[in-house]
Amino acid sequence: MDLSKILIVGSGAREYSMALAIKRDPRVKELFFAPGNGATSKLGENINISDLNKLADFVEKKNINLTIVGPEQPLVDGIVDIFEERGLKIFGSSKRASQLEGSKVFMKKFLNRYDIPTAKFLETSSIEQSYKFIENLNLPIVIKADGLCGGKGVIIATSYDEAKKTVGEMLSGNLFGSAGLKVVIEEFLDGYELSVFAISDGENFKLLPPAQDHKRLLTGNEGPNTGGMGAYAPTPLIDNELMEKIETRIIRPTLDGMRRDGNPFKGVLFAGLMIVNNEPYTLEFNVRFGDPECEILMPLFESSVAEMLYLASDNRLAEIDIKISNKKSVGVVIASKNYPYSSSQPAEIVVDEVVHKNEIGEHSHISYGGVSSDEDGKLFATGGRVIVAVGVGDNVQEARDRAYLLAGQIHFAGKQFRTDIAYQALK
């Protein structure tokens, strides 16, 4: 198995954290990023190629051994199909399998067909149907755009008027454009959320430690939904009995069903779950690592991440024994001033030198996301979610303390972050 040259597709903190984990394998000699960000250029070479066929040309020319796809859009656009048709090793789901994330309607119909637990729902493009269904639900009501919206296509309406107004704005194209021209309206499930990840090669799968994300912008679980403001893993909110329910009722039947439908799933199946009275329900599927969950899972691998992803892409996942540390990991997202409402002015990032000198540097690290760099190598906050400060410890409290100590040593104008990440684990 040749792992000397690897390409990572994407530009966020998720892809940066993958690179940190992959570089721990001494067999990896060269890393490339397409397009990467201002900080990934310090880990490898950034490639400014967005056309998927031209990217495949680059991979062939450079004799790259494995391509790893971070974000959902290239998967939905069919990057895996393009690469595999040319005999190129790539880790990710096919275009057809990626509909699990690319279309909420596809996903909900799939769950229904295979009797996989999920909320009661209606998928429609009709205002009249929507209003009738809304009037028969209890508040609050969940409304989802069918297509991809960068993690922002879910609205939780707290009144019937808000629910109807949201549906109207989606179906008219005013909210989320073409992604909202068909909607899924769901009953609200009252419980707590979990993120469960399975690495699959189409036949076999391996479950990773369960994580919990924090979607709301503000401390105290207030404010609008975001792409995620922090996460921790593994969560103590799940025991062996619940994990077995998740595996047997959701993960296994999903992978079996996709194979039966002629869409075998290779890559990362990310199940966003709601736990209600110790029973798991499927909120959504994603077909890639979550962000910021990826940033906290990667430091927990003791076995080679590069080898795991290579074998999964080659239908040989059963050959690897995945080893996970018994440590705990916490990640705190540091976002720009106007996130998630609008873009912010670029702001220079300064990290206190002390982070490299005391013990915290051995147990924490920065994963860079929305950053650019100048000719002098200075980094600037240019994206919404700029940095994830990650801490690792023997328990959640220790990991959390280290993540927040690191977050306090990172400075840029307008920085914002929640102060209560992992609060449910520490109750």
Secondary structure by P-SEA (a helix, b strand, c coil): ccccbbbbccccaaaaaaaaaaaccccccbbbbccccccccccbbbbccccaaaaaaaaaaacccbbbbcccccccccaaaaaaaacccccccccccccccccaaaaaaaaaaaccccccccccccaaaaaaaaaaccccbbbbbccccccccccccccaaaaaaaaaaaaacccccccccbbbbbccccbbbbbbbbbccccccccccbbbbbcccccccccccccccccccccccccaaaaaaaaaccaaaaaaaaaaacccccccccccccccccbbbbccccccccaaaaaaaaaaccccaaaaaaaaaaccccccbbbbbcbbbbbbbbbccccccccccbbbbbcccccccccccccbbbbbccccccccccccccccccccbbbbcccaaaaaaaaaaaaaaccccbbbbbccccccccc
